[in-house]
Amino acid sequence: MLRSNSHNFERISTLYGSMALFLTVVHNVFLLYYVEMFVTVYKIDKTSFWIGEIAFLVWNSTMPQTTAPSPRTVFLVSNYFH
């Protein structure tokens, strides 16, 4: 039983890591085209755009992250459904 739970945790961890990698790649590709389009449509310079992005980055990083479940919670919930 313990071995099965360990395998499930490894599988979930691998899937979670793969999803994070995929989303990061998609985000970076989207960012390349989004910035150019946004700057062109709204006619602002790139420096102002990136200052705004950094301001939002700092703002979002200081907010408490209460919505993300802990790995232990994900592990317990996944065992409940198997």
BELWO-V802756 format. One record per residue. N is the residue number from 1. SS is DSSP state (hx for helix, st for strand, lp for the rest). Layout:
# BELWO-V802756
n: <N N>
ss: <SS SS>
This chain:
# BELWO-V802756
n: <1 2 3 4 5 6 7 8 9 10 11 12 13 14 15 16 17 18 19 20 21 22 23 24 25 26 27 28 29 30 31 32 33 34 35 36 37 38 39 40 41 42 43 44 45 46 47 48 49 50 51 52 53 54 55 56 57 58 59 60 61 62 63 64 65 66 67 68 69 70 71 72 73 74 75 76 77 78 79 80 81 82>
ss: <lp hx hx hx hx hx hx hx hx hx hx hx hx hx hx hx hx hx hx hx hx hx hx hx hx hx hx hx hx hx hx hx hx hx hx hx hx hx hx hx hx hx lp lp lp hx hx hx hx hx hx hx hx hx hx hx hx hx hx hx hx hx lp lp lp lp lp lp lp lp hx hx hx hx hx hx hx hx hx hx lp lp>
